[in-house]
């Protein structure tokens, strides 16, 4: 069965990937797909992803570091925290 992404979830993925250096995009996309593999067959959005404990913990750390940042910046910072940028 193939996961169907909502337009919002696909938009979030696109925004994350477009802010990364080209040579990191495939790796990060693969890691995101790997992380959500357990949710196969459902439509996913960021809130669904944040139900995964390890992502929720990372998200909270980013929110603490950037308390007034908009959600798009928080997403970029989450990714940066994982790839060392």
C-alpha positions in Angstrom: 0.0 0.0 0.0 1.3 3.5 -0.8 1.0 6.4 1.6 -1.1 9.3 0.3 0.2 12.6 1.4 -2.1 15.6 1.9 -1.3 18.7 -0.1 -0.3 20.3 3.1 2.1 17.5 4.1 3.7 17.5 0.7 4.0 21.3 0.8 5.8 21.0 4.2 8.2 18.4 2.7 8.8 20.6 -0.3 9.5 23.6 2.0 11.9 21.6 4.1 13.8 20.2 1.1 14.1 23.5 -0.8 15.9 25.1 2.1 18.5 22.4 2.2 21.7 22.1 0.1 21.0 20.0 -2.9 23.3 17.2 -1.8 21.3 16.8 1.4 17.8 16.6 -0.1 17.7 12.9 -1.0 19.1 11.9 2.3 16.7 14.0 4.4 13.7 12.9 2.2 14.7 9.2 2.7 15.0 9.7 6.5 11.5 11.4 6.6 10.0 8.6 4.5 11.7 6.0 6.8 10.3 7.7 9.9 6.8 7.6 8.6 6.9 4.2 7.2 5.0 2.8 10.2 2.0 5.0 9.1 1.7 3.4 5.7 -1.7 3.8 4.1 -2.8 7.0 5.7 -2.7 10.7 4.8 0.0 12.5 6.8 0.6 16.0 7.9 3.1 17.6 10.2 0.9 17.0 13.2 0.8 13.3 12.4 4.6 13.3 12.2 4.8 14.9 15.6 3.0 12.0 17.1 6.3 10.1 16.7 8.1 10.4 20.0 11.5 11.1 18.7 10.2 13.9 16.3 8.1 15.4 19.0 11.1 15.6 21.3 13.2 17.2 18.6 10.4 19.6 17.8 10.0 20.7 21.4 13.8 21.4 21.6 13.6 23.6 18.5 10.5 25.4 19.9 12.5 26.1 23.1 15.5 27.5 21.1 13.3 29.6 18.8 10.2 30.5 20.9 8.8 33.2 18.6 9.8 31.7 15.2 7.1 30.9 12.6 6.4 27.3 11.9 8.3 27.3 8.6 11.5 28.5 10.4 11.0 25.8 13.1 10.9 23.2 10.4 14.1 24.4 8.8 15.8 24.5 12.3 14.5 20.9 13.0 16.2 19.7 9.8 19.3 21.7 10.4 19.6 20.2 13.9 19.7 16.7 12.4 22.1 17.3 9.6 24.6 19.5 11.4 24.0 22.8 9.7 
